[in-house]
Amino acid sequence: MAPVHIKERSFGVVPIVLGEPAKVLLIKQASGGKQWGIPKGHAEQGETALQAAVRELEEETGLKVSRFLQDPSTKSRQTTSSLYARNSTSGRHGVKAEDLDTEQDAIHGEPYQNPSKNDQWKANTYFVGLFDKGVAVDELKLQEEEVEDAEWLALDDAVQRCTYEEGKNVVKTVQDWLSASASNRTAS
């Protein structure tokens, strides 16, 4: 395939609650076909990808994320897993935003043609946000004009619920990262 010119970019946080099973928060969009997917949106002027993703998550759900999962496949991380790296003062899993490599620790969706924008090419970038516990759906502050509903789902269920293939693939990547992080922990 010939190189494509990306005209639109969105950034999101995949909200994960650690546990057995781990759960992800999916949102149901209020407009269009009411698709289920991961919270995301466009960057505002001057924002980095991570700043835009964090802001969009908070705007759409009310969730504030401060800890992130790193890509465990990085050679330097194969002996210590960021999932199980605990902050000595808080005891929380993951790393702070400033310790995230926003290129390496992002899940980059495959570019696609956006039918709602005259088939212009779009690419989405996601970061994995870690939460110690889920917020009950009725306690989330959903952005009414953009989000109709939300649900915490086990990862396998979320793969089935996502409307688009990209969302399914992102959740599968998160599953892989969580499995690799757990394996790295037991190997060290």
Summary of the structure (lengths in Angstrom):
residues: 188
radius of gyration: 16.2
end to end distance: 41.6
largest distance: 50.2
contacts: 576
relative contact order: 0.26
helix: 29%
strand: 27%
